[in-house]
Amino acid sequence: MTKDTKRALEIIAPMAKELRIEVTADDTFLYCNGQAIGIGCNSAYATIKEFIGYVFATVYKHDVFDMHAESVPAKVMQRVKSYWFTNEQLAMFKREIKANEKK
């Protein structure tokens, strides 16, 4: 894990705890309740923004927007989720990393 990621996690951890979001990270991904979000080569600032995007898309969106029958524009959600990986994408990515390590 990079120094920037460690720094970001120190900032994120208290917020995540209060929001009941399980957060971990490695060199490449931030994991929020199991959702892999790409953070490779990110600064602490960018990693924190990815966490805030996750909170917006999962917690805040449901608490505020859905409650008032408003919707978040699809382009906004698309941008927030632009670095989110599906389980299939994550598995493929990790297989590629292992294959490259063996070379």
RATA-V243247 format. One record per residue. N is the residue number from 0. RES is the residue in three letters. NEAR is the number of other ideal C-beta (glycine too) atoms within 12 Angstrom. Layout:
<<N	RES	NEAR> <N	RES	NEAR>>
//
This chain:
<<0	MET	22> <1	THR	21> <2	LYS	14> <3	ASP	23> <4	THR	33> <5	LYS	20> <6	ARG	20> <7	ALA	31> <8	LEU	29> <9	GLU	19> <10	ILE	21> <11	ILE	35> <12	ALA	22> <13	PRO	13> <14	MET	21> <15	ALA	28> <16	LYS	12> <17	GLU	12> <18	LEU	23> <19	ARG	13> <20	ILE	27> <21	GLU	18> <22	VAL	35> <23	THR	24> <24	ALA	34> <25	ASP	23> <26	ASP	19> <27	THR	24> <28	PHE	30> <29	LEU	44> <30	TYR	30> <31	CYS	38> <32	ASN	21> <33	GLY	19> <34	GLN	29> <35	ALA	31> <36	ILE	42> <37	GLY	27> <38	ILE	38> <39	GLY	24> <40	CYS	13> <41	ASN	27> <42	SER	17> <43	ALA	24> <44	TYR	17> <45	ALA	23> <46	THR	39> <47	ILE	30> <48	LYS	24> <49	GLU	38> <50	PHE	40> <51	ILE	26> <52	GLY	32> <53	TYR	36> <54	VAL	30> <55	PHE	24> <56	ALA	31> <57	THR	29> <58	VAL	23> <59	TYR	20> <60	LYS	23> <61	HIS	17> <62	ASP	15> <63	VAL	17> <64	PHE	19> <65	ASP	15> <66	MET	11> <67	HIS	11> <68	ALA	7> <69	GLU	13> <70	SER	15> <71	VAL	22> <72	PRO	12> <73	ALA	10> <74	LYS	11> <75	VAL	17> <76	MET	20> <77	GLN	14> <78	ARG	17> <79	VAL	27> <80	LYS	25> <81	SER	16> <82	TYR	31> <83	TRP	28> <84	PHE	26> <85	THR	16> <86	ASN	14> <87	GLU	11> <88	GLN	18> <89	LEU	23> <90	ALA	14> <91	MET	15> <92	PHE	22> <93	LYS	20> <94	ARG	14> <95	GLU	15> <96	ILE	18> <97	LYS	12> <98	ALA	11> <99	ASN	10> <100	GLU	9> <101	LYS	8> <102	LYS	7>>
//
